[in-house]
Amino acid sequence: METQRSALTIVTRRSPLAIWQAEFVKNQLLQHHPDLKITIVQCVTQGDTLKNLPIATMGGKDLFVKDLQQRVLEGSAHMAVHSIKDRSVQEIPELVIAAFCVREDARDAFVSLHHIPWRDLPEGAIIGTSSPRRHCQFKALLPKLDIQPIRGNIDTRLTLLDSGKYAGLVLAAAALKRLNYTHRIQDYFDPSLFIPAIGQGVIGIECHSEDIATQHLLKEIDDSTTRTCVTAERAVNRAIGGDCFTPIAAYAVVTENDLYLSAMVGNLDGTHILRSHVHGPYQQAEALGLQAGEQLLRQGARELLTMGRSRFRDTS
């Protein structure tokens, strides 16, 4: 492949958030390479077309990225822009995540219909989320809530909330901030209490592993601290063999020379949650993530994973 590049094609999903992220990456690159010609191509993925099915029944969030990856593999795009929390921890040898942009707010946020803090929700209040992780952790905090699935982009979900179908939603703070919906946030969840998704708030850029020219350009916008944290978080899931059926979370922060990592695995109703906490030199991010995963396995994570898959088969 070329060793220098004067033009780039970025492929992204067609949702407002995905387009925002692609434009953000484009602007970041242009700050370092103002003469670079960058084209953004929008792609409708399988995950976007199957709007009425639960994500797990479709095969998980990978369906939001596979079509983008295929564009890179076939050479019709130089790079794909992803929300890292949607990107599988299983690596594809022909592809590489060449840049992790600086992490936005990783917390989950509560958006309320009547501006009620989540702690004051009445029994039976209907909360919208399609994330097993959010379902589990919210039920653990307030067991008498009614958690109902919701699909669609941020605008669609907010419209459903405003129609009165839900009393509240749990959404990524980063997505709300990026789309100028910060004013809709009623409350933030403490990440030590409500652990974020692996890679939440992080934009990742994937390109062909042999495309040295594109990798060279992306080095300019790769944030080493974010890469370190995501490396640790993704290692947790690799260690336990997690999937889209079971609530799993991991969140890392770097303070000076140390990395602190919290992780959890639970059941959907929030009655059984396993937690692990590790810390050590940030240079050992991968090992720390594997260590946290091993702690969860020793506590019984494998059994929870099996139960989650069985419950899914019984209800699908």
C-alpha positions as a printed NumPy array, in Angstrom:
array([[  0.   ,   0.   ,   0.   ],
       [  0.981,   3.66 ,  -0.337],
       [  3.5  ,   5.082,   2.128],
       [  2.12 ,   8.621,   1.765],
       [ -1.435,   9.801,   1.373],
       [ -3.017,  13.044,   0.174],
       [ -6.644,  11.897,   0.371],
       [ -8.633,   9.751,   2.795],
       [-12.056,   8.152,   2.836],
       [-13.782,   7.63 ,   6.188],
       [-16.731,   5.235,   6.439],
       [-19.247,   5.65 ,   9.232],
       [-22.77 ,   4.702,  10.218],
       [-25.563,   7.061,   9.222],
       [-26.804,   7.934,  12.713],
       [-26.375,  11.547,  13.922],
       [-23.897,  10.47 ,  16.603],
       [-21.816,   8.403,  14.187],
       [-21.689,  11.275,  11.699],
       [-20.667,  13.665,  14.485],
       [-17.848,  11.295,  15.408],
       [-16.646,  10.997,  11.818],
       [-16.658,  14.791,  11.432],
       [-14.753,  15.085,  14.694],
       [-12.073,  12.676,  13.44 ],
       [-11.904,  14.554,  10.133],
       [-11.37 ,  17.884,  11.928],
       [ -8.758,  16.375,  14.216],
       [ -6.799,  15.098,  11.216],
       [ -7.093,  18.414,   9.388],
       [ -5.574,  20.234,  12.351],
       [ -2.38 ,  18.26 ,  11.74 ],
       [ -2.69 ,  17.908,   7.951],
       [ -4.652,  20.9  ,   6.591],
       [ -4.015,  19.94 ,   2.944],
       [ -5.43 ,  16.444,   3.348],
       [ -8.584,  15.79 ,   1.307],
       [-11.024,  13.804,   3.46 ],
       [-14.305,  12.296,   2.28 ],
       [-16.901,  10.84 ,   4.654],
       [-19.042,   7.98 ,   3.33 ],
       [-22.176,   6.978,   5.237],
       [-23.101,   3.311,   5.504],
       [-26.315,   1.649,   6.702],
       [-25.287,  -1.367,   8.768],
       [-27.229,  -4.535,   9.54 ],
       [-27.745,  -3.271,  13.069],
       [-29.407,  -0.134,  11.714],
       [-31.834,  -2.01 ,   9.466],
       [-33.085,  -4.452,  12.133],
       [-34.54 ,  -1.755,  14.373],
       [-37.282,  -3.759,  16.046],
       [-35.189,  -6.674,  17.284],
       [-33.246,  -6.831,  20.551],
       [-29.536,  -6.376,  19.909],
       [-28.703,  -9.783,  21.394],
       [-31.029, -11.617,  18.978],
       [-29.198, -10.03 ,  16.057],
       [-25.81 , -11.254,  17.214],
       [-24.736,  -8.308,  19.336],
       [-23.344,  -4.857,  18.683],
       [-20.854,  -6.215,  16.148],
       [-23.594,  -5.816,  13.554],
       [-23.076,  -2.052,  13.849],
       [-19.421,  -2.332,  12.816],
       [-19.053,  -5.349,  10.508],
       [-20.257,  -3.525,   7.41 ],
       [-17.853,  -0.676,   8.121],
       [-14.989,  -3.115,   8.591],
       [-15.84 ,  -4.784,   5.298],
       [-15.496,  -1.452,   3.493],
       [-11.969,  -1.125,   4.891],
       [-11.078,  -4.722,   4.075],
       [-12.229,  -4.394,   0.472],
       [-10.417,  -1.082,   0.047],
       [-13.388,   1.223,  -0.581],
       [-12.54 ,   3.176,   2.605],
       [ -9.241,   3.884,   4.32 ],
       [-10.675,   3.93 ,   7.826],
       [-13.812,   3.264,   9.846],
       [-14.863,   5.331,  12.843],
       [-16.452,   3.414,  15.739],
       [-17.794,   3.92 ,  19.21 ],
       [-15.346,   1.551,  20.898],
       [-18.049,   0.153,  23.176],
       [-19.64 ,  -1.28 ,  20.001],
       [-16.394,  -2.869,  18.802],
       [-15.813,  -6.536,  19.67 ],
       [-12.755,  -7.418,  21.747],
       [-12.034, -10.18 ,  19.218],
       [ -9.323,  -8.882,  16.911],
       [ -9.354,  -9.226,  13.12 ],
       [ -5.769,  -9.829,  11.916],
       [ -6.219,  -7.698,   8.787],
       [ -7.441,  -4.687,  10.796],
       [ -5.936,  -2.503,  13.499],
       [ -7.368,   0.196,  15.753],
       [ -4.796,   2.812,  14.828],
       [ -6.105,   5.608,  17.04 ],
       [ -8.148,   6.129,  20.176],
       [ -9.328,   9.72 ,  20.509],
       [ -9.228,  11.407,  23.912],
       [-12.01 ,   9.933,  26.008],
       [-15.146,  11.987,  26.579],
       [-17.143,  11.611,  29.815],
       [-17.383,   7.84 ,  30.372],
       [-20.291,   7.988,  32.803],
       [-23.858,   6.865,  32.258],
       [-26.464,   9.607,  32.518],
       [-30.088,   9.605,  33.61 ],
       [-32.597,  11.545,  31.518],
       [-35.941,  12.056,  33.231],
       [-39.37 ,  12.824,  31.786],
       [-40.466,  14.963,  34.753],
       [-37.003,  16.007,  35.999],
       [-37.104,  13.434,  38.783],
       [-33.682,  12.271,  40.078],
       [-33.234,   8.54 ,  39.638],
       [-33.09 ,   8.022,  43.413],
       [-36.638,   9.434,  43.724],
       [-38.296,   7.297,  41.05 ],
       [-41.56 ,   5.7  ,  42.207],
       [-42.059,   1.946,  42.323],
       [-42.866,   0.54 ,  38.885],
       [-41.479,   3.507,  36.969],
       [-40.634,   2.453,  33.394],
       [-37.004,   2.999,  32.436],
       [-35.753,   2.531,  28.889],
       [-32.493,   0.777,  28.04 ],
       [-31.465,  -2.127,  25.83 ],
       [-28.171,  -2.623,  27.65 ],
       [-27.988,  -5.694,  29.935],
       [-25.234,  -3.881,  31.859],
       [-27.436,  -0.861,  32.591],
       [-30.444,  -3.074,  33.287],
       [-28.5  ,  -5.075,  35.863],
       [-26.913,  -2.16 ,  37.687],
       [-30.075,  -0.048,  37.788],
       [-32.138,  -2.977,  39.131],
       [-29.484,  -3.503,  41.804],
       [-29.938,   0.123,  42.905],
       [-33.767,   0.224,  42.619],
       [-35.171,  -3.327,  42.335],
       [-38.811,  -2.249,  41.9  ],
       [-38.263,  -0.353,  38.663],
       [-39.701,  -1.682,  35.399],
       [-36.825,  -1.824,  32.895],
       [-38.068,  -1.956,  29.302],
       [-36.084,  -2.269,  26.049],
       [-35.644,   0.713,  23.756],
       [-33.912,   0.957,  20.364],
       [-33.021,   3.785,  18.026],
       [-30.655,   6.727,  17.912],
       [-30.53 ,   9.414,  20.622],
       [-33.187,  11.588,  18.963],
       [-35.561,   8.636,  18.626],
       [-35.131,   7.644,  22.248],
       [-35.662,  11.175,  23.525],
       [-38.816,  11.46 ,  21.417],
       [-40.149,   8.233,  22.966],
       [-39.327,   9.59 ,  26.422],
       [-41.11 ,  12.883,  25.731],
       [-44.181,  11.001,  24.491],
       [-44.6  ,   9.591,  27.999],
       [-43.793,   5.984,  27.176],
       [-40.912,   5.997,  29.67 ],
       [-40.282,   7.768,  32.962],
       [-36.587,   7.934,  32.222],
       [-33.715,   6.703,  30.093],
       [-30.17 ,   5.644,  30.845],
       [-27.818,   6.882,  28.124],
       [-24.105,   7.499,  27.659],
       [-23.178,  10.967,  28.88 ],
       [-20.676,  11.239,  26.026],
       [-23.37 ,  10.783,  23.363],
       [-25.64 ,  13.382,  24.944],
       [-22.818,  15.892,  25.235],
       [-21.609,  15.365,  21.682],
       [-25.089,  15.984,  20.298],
       [-25.67 ,  19.073,  22.48 ],
       [-28.175,  17.4  ,  24.789],
       [-26.291,  18.102,  28.011],
       [-29.302,  20.124,  29.211],
       [-31.416,  16.953,  29.13 ],
       [-29.226,  15.193,  31.705],
       [-30.968,  14.999,  35.062],
       [-28.181,  13.153,  36.872],
       [-24.918,  11.282,  36.359],
       [-24.186,   7.843,  37.772],
       [-21.05 ,   7.535,  39.871],
       [-18.769,   5.164,  37.882],
       [-17.652,   3.474,  41.099],
       [-21.302,   2.537,  41.73 ],
       [-22.533,   2.157,  38.151],
       [-19.565,   0.934,  36.125],
       [-19.483,   2.154,  32.496],
       [-19.296,  -0.075,  29.458],
       [-15.924,  -1.18 ,  28.136],
       [-14.624,   1.689,  26.002],
       [-17.583,   3.967,  26.747],
       [-16.961,   7.544,  25.618],
       [-14.109,   6.54 ,  23.31 ],
       [-13.952,   6.986,  19.535],
       [-11.723,   4.463,  17.787],
       [-10.439,   4.565,  14.228],
       [ -9.801,   1.274,  12.463],
       [ -7.76 ,   0.794,   9.304],
       [ -6.084,  -2.02 ,   7.385],
       [ -3.125,  -3.529,   9.223],
       [ -0.975,  -3.152,   6.083],
       [ -1.99 ,   0.47 ,   5.46 ],
       [  1.098,   2.136,   6.919],
       [  0.294,   5.526,   5.352],
       [ -3.065,   5.793,   7.124],
       [ -1.625,   4.488,  10.379],
       [  1.063,   7.173,  10.208],
       [ -1.576,   9.902,   9.848],
       [ -3.661,   8.501,  12.701],
       [ -0.72 ,   8.5  ,  15.126],
       [ -1.209,  12.25 ,  15.375],
       [ -4.606,  11.885,  17.047],
       [ -3.983,   8.738,  19.115],
       [ -4.231,   9.455,  22.858],
       [ -1.887,   7.197,  24.81 ],
       [ -3.781,   7.439,  28.114],
       [ -7.083,   6.52 ,  26.489],
       [ -5.413,   3.631,  24.65 ],
       [ -3.972,   2.363,  27.935],
       [ -7.346,   2.461,  29.706],
       [ -9.205,   0.774,  26.844],
       [ -6.506,  -1.909,  26.62 ],
       [ -7.108,  -2.814,  30.273],
       [-10.896,  -2.769,  29.928],
       [-10.968,  -4.919,  26.809],
       [ -8.595,  -7.424,  28.405],
       [-11.19 ,  -8.053,  31.134],
       [-13.734,  -9.202,  28.579],
       [-11.197, -11.336,  26.746],
       [-10.315, -13.072,  30.011],
       [-13.895, -14.014,  30.866],
       [-15.202, -14.592,  27.328],
       [-18.067, -12.127,  27.69 ],
       [-20.864, -11.651,  25.176],
       [-23.923,  -9.481,  24.549],
       [-26.235, -11.606,  26.718],
       [-24.644, -10.912,  30.108],
       [-24.127,  -7.642,  32.008],
       [-20.389,  -6.88 ,  31.865],
       [-18.581,  -3.638,  32.622],
       [-15.015,  -2.416,  33.062],
       [-13.632,   1.066,  33.602],
       [-10.022,   2.184,  33.998],
       [ -8.433,   5.493,  34.945],
       [ -4.774,   6.474,  35.003],
       [ -3.458,   8.595,  37.865],
       [  0.189,   9.608,  37.459],
       [  1.943,   6.241,  36.989],
       [ -0.846,   3.932,  38.193],
       [ -3.874,   2.436,  36.508],
       [ -7.002,   1.721,  38.555],
       [ -9.492,  -0.723,  37.081],
       [-12.973,  -1.729,  38.251],
       [-14.979,  -4.491,  36.587],
       [-18.25 ,  -6.342,  37.106],
       [-20.324,  -9.231,  35.849],
       [-23.928,  -9.719,  36.934],
       [-27.287, -11.249,  36.192],
       [-30.014,  -9.292,  34.449],
       [-32.198,  -8.641,  37.497],
       [-29.28 ,  -7.231,  39.494],
       [-29.57 ,  -9.726,  42.361],
       [-26.113, -11.201,  41.799],
       [-23.198,  -8.924,  40.913],
       [-19.511,  -9.861,  41.015],
       [-16.918,  -7.092,  41.247],
       [-13.158,  -6.856,  40.93 ],
       [-10.762,  -3.976,  41.564],
       [ -7.088,  -3.957,  40.633],
       [ -4.375,  -1.359,  40.294],
       [ -0.758,  -1.259,  39.242],
       [  1.682,   0.421,  36.858],
       [ -0.139,   1.716,  33.784],
       [  2.489,   0.04 ,  31.576],
       [  0.917,  -3.282,  32.659],
       [ -2.576,  -2.41 ,  31.398],
       [ -3.124,  -5.675,  29.547],
       [ -1.968,  -7.789,  32.494],
       [ -4.116,  -5.797,  34.934],
       [ -7.182,  -6.336,  32.773],
       [ -6.527, -10.068,  32.617],
       [ -6.001, -10.092,  36.386],
       [ -9.367,  -8.394,  36.964],
       [-10.995, -10.922,  34.653],
       [ -9.399, -13.814,  36.523],
       [-10.748, -12.425,  39.797],
       [-14.248, -12.429,  38.327],
       [-13.82 , -15.983,  37.062],
       [-12.75 , -17.169,  40.525],
       [-15.93 , -15.591,  41.938],
       [-18.15 , -17.467,  39.474],
       [-18.343, -15.268,  36.355],
       [-18.42 , -18.278,  34.045],
       [-21.604, -19.535,  35.69 ],
       [-23.249, -16.12 ,  35.28 ],
       [-22.274, -16.072,  31.615],
       [-23.816, -19.514,  31.108],
       [-26.996, -18.459,  32.928],
       [-27.247, -15.334,  30.791],
       [-27.019, -17.311,  27.567],
       [-29.557, -19.861,  28.799],
       [-32.002, -17.155,  29.842],
       [-31.661, -15.542,  26.44 ],
       [-32.399, -18.839,  24.641],
       [-35.436, -19.431,  26.851],
       [-36.946, -16.007,  26.124],
       [-36.013, -15.624,  22.444]])
